[in-house]
Amino acid sequence: MKMRRLLGAGAVLALAIGSTLAQADTKPTLSIGYVDGWSDSVATSNVAAEVIQQKLGYPVKLQAVATGIMWQGVATGKLDAMLSAWLPVTHGDYYAKNKDKIVDYGPNFKDAKIGLIVPEYVKAKSLDDLKTDDSFKQKIVGIDAGSGVMLKTDQAIKDYDLTGYKLQASSGAGMIAELTRAEAKQESIAVTGWVPHWMFAKWKLRFLEDPKGVYGAAETVNSIGSMGLEKKAPEVATFLKNFSWQSKDEIGEVMLAIQDGAKPDAAAKDWVAKHPDRVAQWTAK
């Protein structure tokens, strides 16, 4: 009887120790903000989340937010990271306001660009041409209000003296719907847009020339972390320093899969499974 009691006490002690060790091994859930209407933001954030969960063992909660809230969330620590900071121009104002409250882990995509995009069949070549081209009906189709490309387009309307032009706020999906309709009818349309984006694989499009440089030159898309991320998840901070797409075609593979109907998390899981060497580079210590 005494032996049974000792064995029982030992089992209880073993369970208690095992429970304590399990709690010690539990890693905190990380929150990553992204902009749902941006195909590159969705693709990049989902692939990063898949790698962080699968290879580094941290649960990840992806949160779709507006651009300004994304920056504010990381700066206040309500979000642990974002992978959609367009620098130095597009999100320049957001960066200037929050630079002392965040950690910049560097580019995850280089040669990014924003501006006004038109179908190749449109006659206008430059933003200056919009002043005398009535086919656009003095309308520019935008995305979510407050995004960097929208702020720059407001500035472009002033700098290019596009009197009477209205910037129509919408969403990424809304902008694509307008572009789809215009393409089907071969009508003139100017939309706010960026590279990388899957629409360049679907249609023949080009940027309107910007001689005044309102939209800036090529940019980078950076990974930004909260001040507390390195202490909370050091392996993830190292990953964010390493994480970078090699080309628009590499990220384009994920974006097109999502556009063709795959769920973002499924597309990310599939990409990670197909590219073990790239994932190994990102997760190297």
N, C-alpha and C positions, 0 to 999 in steps of 0.2 A: 504493500500500500504506500509505504514511504517512498519507494522507488518511483511509483506512478506519479506521486505528487511532485517529485523532483523533475521527472520527465515533463510533466505538465507545465511546471514553472519555467523549465528551459525552453519549451515550445513558445510560451507566451513572450519570454525574453527575446527569442530569435525573431518572432514576428514583429516585436517592437523595434528591434534594431533594423530589420529589413524595411519597415515602414519609414524609419528615420532616414535611412540611406536613399530610399526611393524619393523622399521629399527633397533631399539634398541634391539629387541628380535631376530633379525637375527644372527645366529651363523656362524662363519667363516668355509669355506670348508677346510677340512684337507686332506693332501696328505700322503699316506702310500706306501712305496716302498716294492716290493717283487720280487723274482726271479721266472720267469714264468716256468722254467724247473724243479723246485723243487716242488713235489706234496704236501709236508708238508707246504711249504711257501705259496702256492696258497690256500690251505684249511684254514690254520690259519688266513691269511690276510683277506680272504673273510668273515669268521665268525666274526672276530673282526670288520670289516667294517659294517657288518649287525647290530651288537649290537650297535655300536657307532651311526649309523644313526637312527635305530628304537627306541632304548631305551634312548639315550642321546641327540638326535636331531641335531647332527652335520653332514652336508653333507660330504661324503668321496670320494676322487678320488684315486683309486688304480693305481699305476704306475709300470709296469714291467720294471725292470732294471737289469744290471749286478751287481754282488756282490760288486765290488769295488765302482761302482757308487752309489749303495745303501748306503754304509757307508759314502761316501763323501757327498751325498745329505742330510743325517740327520745331519752330522757334520757342514755343511754350512747353514742349515736351509731351504734348498730348498725342503726337505722332512720333514714332521713333525714327522714321526715315521717309524720304521720297526719292524717286529716281527720274524726276521729270523737270529739273531746273534748267531752263534754257538761258545760257549765259554767253557773253556778257551783256547783250542788248535786250532781248525779249523780256527777261525777268530781272533786268538790271535794277529797277526801282525796288522790287521785292528784296533783292539781295542786299542793296544798300541799307535798307531799313532793318534787316535781320542778321547781317553778317557777323555781329558779335554774339549772336545767340544760337548759332548753328555751326556744324562742321562740314566743310566741303571736301568730299572724298575723291573729287576729280571726275573727268568725263566718262560716261558709259557709252556715249556716241559722239563721234566727231563729224565735222562738215555738215552740221544741221543748218537749215535755212528757213526763214519765214518770208512772207510777202503776199502780194496779190497774184493769184493764179488764174489763167484763162485757157480755154481750149486752143489748140494750134490753129484752128480755122478762123479764129478771131483776127481782125485786121490790126488792132491796136498792138503796138510793140512795147510802149512805155507808159508809165503812169501819167506822163504829160499828155498822151494821146486821149485820155479819158475826157479831157475838157471839150474836145470837138467831136467825139464819137457818140452820137445819140442812140446807138443800138443797145447800150447798156441801161437805158432808161433811168440814168442817174441813181443806180442802186448797186451797192456792194453787199454780197451775202457773207455774213460773218458766222462766228461760232459763239461760245458762251461769253457774255459780257464780263469784262474784267481780266480776260486772258491777255497775255503779252501782245499777241498779234493784233488783237482788237485795239489796244491802247495805241500801238504804233500806226494802225490804220486811221484812227481819229487824227493823229498827228499828220499823216500823209494827206488827208483831205484838206487840212489847213495849209500845209507847206506847198502843195501843188495847186492850190486855189481851185479846188473842185467844188465850187459854189453850187449848191442845190443837191449835191450827192448825199444820200443817206446810207449809213452803215446799219444794216439789218442784223440785229443780234439773233442768234439761233443756237444751234448745238452742232457737234460734229456730224451727227446723223442728219440733222436738218439741212446743213450745208450740202452734204452729199446728195440728198434728195433733190435739192434745187439744181445741182450740177447734173444729175442724171436726166432730169426733165429737159434742161437746156441742150444737153448733148443729143438727146433723142430728136429734138426739133432743129438742131444746128443753129441755136440762138446764141447771141452774145451773152456772156456772164462773166463776172469777176468775183472770185471768192477768196476769203482769207485762208491761207493754207501754209503748209510746211513740208519739209523733207526731214525725216523719213515718213512716208505715207503710202498706203497701198493703192491710192487712186492713180498714182503715176504708172502703175502696172496695168490698170484697167483702161485708161484713156490716154490720148496724146495731149499732154498739157505742158505749159511753160509758165515761168514767172514773168510778169511785166517788169521791164527794166526800171530801176530805181536810181536815176542819176543823182538825186539829192542824198542818197544814202540813209533814208529814214529808217529802213528796216535793218540796216547794218550789214556787215559781211557774214561769211559763214560763222556759225556758232558751234558750241558744244552743248550736249545735254548731260548735266552732271547729277551725281548721286549725293544727296545731302542728308546728314544725320543730325539728331538732336545732341545736345551737349552731354547727355547722360548715356548715350548708346554704347560708347566704348567700354564703360564700366559694366553696363547691364549685359552686353553681349559682345565680348572682345573678338570672337571668331567672325561675327557678322561685320564688324567694323573692318576687319582685314579683307573679308570678301568684297565689300563695297569698294575698297581701294583697288582690288584686282579686276572687278567686273567691268567689261567693256566689249561692245559689239565690234567685230572686225570690219563690217561693211553694212550698207543699206540692204544688201541681199540677204545677209545673215538674219537680221531682225525682220526683214521682209517675209521670210519663210513663215515666221510665227504670225505676223499680221495678216497675211493672205489666208492662212489656215482658219483664223478667227473670222475673217470676212466671208469665207466660204461656208461658214456654219458651225465650225468647231467651238465648243465652249472654251473661254480663255484658259481656264485651269487645265483642261484636257490638252489643248494645243501646247501649253507650256510643258506639261508632263511628257508629251510625245517628243518635243524638241530636245529636252534634257536627256531622254533615253537614247536618242539618235546621235548625240554629240558628247559622249563621255570625255573625250580629250579636252574639249573646250571647258567643260565643267570642272575638270581636274585642274586646269590652269587657274580658274577663278577661285578655287577653294584651297589652293596651295598656301601653306603657312609661311 
